Structure formats: C-alpha cells, structure tokens
Amino acid sequence: MSTIFTKIINGEIPSYKIAEDENFIAFLDAMPLVKGHTLVVPKKEVDLIFDLESEEYKNLWGFTQEVARKIKEAIPCVRVGVAVVGLEVPHAHIHLIPLNKVEDMNFKNDRLKLTGEEYTKIRNSIINS
C-alpha cells in the first residue's frame, strides 16, 4: 500500500517537515488551502484512521495537538481547524488548517501555489514558534 506519504516518510520525496517522531510525521501540505495547512500522518501504513490500534490512535491525536499549538503560535489565525477526509490518499492523515473564517476550510477552494522560499519561511516560523 505504498503511497506518496510513505515516500515522504522514507525521504524519497522532499517535504517541508514540521515535526517528526518514531511514529508520526507532520509536514506542510503540497497543495494548501491556506498558508500553514499541515498534514499529520502516522508512519504506519494504514488506510483508515479508525483502523489504527487504540493506543496509536490516541498518540496520533496527542502528536497532532502539539503540532496544532505550534501552528497557532506561528500563523496569524483565529484557530486551527481539523479535518479527517481520507479520500485523496489511501493513508490515514489529519489536516490542520489555520482558520480566520469558515470558508478557509472549504476543500473546493482553489489551492495556493507557493514558492519553495514561501514554504521554507512558513516551515521555519512554525518550527521556531
């Protein structure tokens, strides 16, 4: 079930990592809805988030909470929204989206086209928050 996320986890595809531990990774979305849109992904290849073992599931949300707090500190926003959709890539993942209005979380919106320099600046601001 190797997916694009597995390739990112294995370092085969570059990404703008926000956080990583032995079980999870967080990186900026390659097609963000807004600046700071981040994906949190378990390193274990599992399609459906609810198929994670109970302890893994709890730990994923704990890791996600830490990343969301860093995003909130770094990106000007009212709050950080959370979405689990799972239709785009068959590998469980959580979207963390800085929100200033509810429309910021509409997946039908056009995606931002950021430069490498913009991604690096956003990444660094989150990491250093």
Secondary structure, DSSP 4 states (H G I P E B T S, - for coil): ---HHHHHHTTSS---EEEE-SSEEEEE-SS-SSTT-EEEEESS--SSGGGS-HHHHHHHHHHHHHHHHHHHHHS--SEEEEE---SSSSS--EEEEEESSGGGG-TTSPPP---HHHHHHHHHHHHT-
